[in-house]
Every structure is written in structure tokens, then in C-alpha cells.
Amino acid sequence: MSDSVQYVTNAQGEKVGVLLDLETYQQLTNLSVDSELLISLNLDELQALAESSLSPKAQIQLQELLIKNSENYLSNEETETLDRLLR
């Protein structure tokens, strides 16, 4: 790939751009063909997806916080944790 990439520099010698050969460019821009890639999701959506299946430890923590919440015994920190887990 080193022959397929050339850098554009300014007068100070700093890299300010990249030139790719056509084959490399096509490889990089055809990523959306793979339906397994999640390149169209924003950071919040990726975070939600990553946490959509809670670990057993997080599930237990969620259950405990929900019980405390129903009894109005949550601290501010616990409320933030509960909100994060529910998101």
C-alpha cells in the first residue's frame, strides 16, 4: 500500500493531504457494501447497541437499582447509573 499512497505537504513540510491510487480509493469507499459494518451509526447509536445486551453483573445492578428506585432510596450517583443502564 505504500506505493498507493502519496502525501501532499505544505511549504513547511507538514502533511496536509493524501493521494490514493484508484484501487485503494475504491477499496476504502466500497466499505458500505458490507452490511455487517456499522459505519452509518452515530456514537450514541453505537453505544446503545453495545449496551443492548447487559452483562450479568450489569443486569443484577440494574435490578437492584430499580428496586431501590421504587422505594425512593436512590442517591444522585445511583440515579445517574440507573439512567445510563436504561439508555
Secondary structure, DSSP 8 states (H G I E B T S, - for coil): -GGGEEEEE-TTS-EEEEEE-HHHHHHHHTGGG-TT--TT--HHHHHHHHTSS--HHHHHHHHHHHHHHHTT---HHHHHHHHHHH-
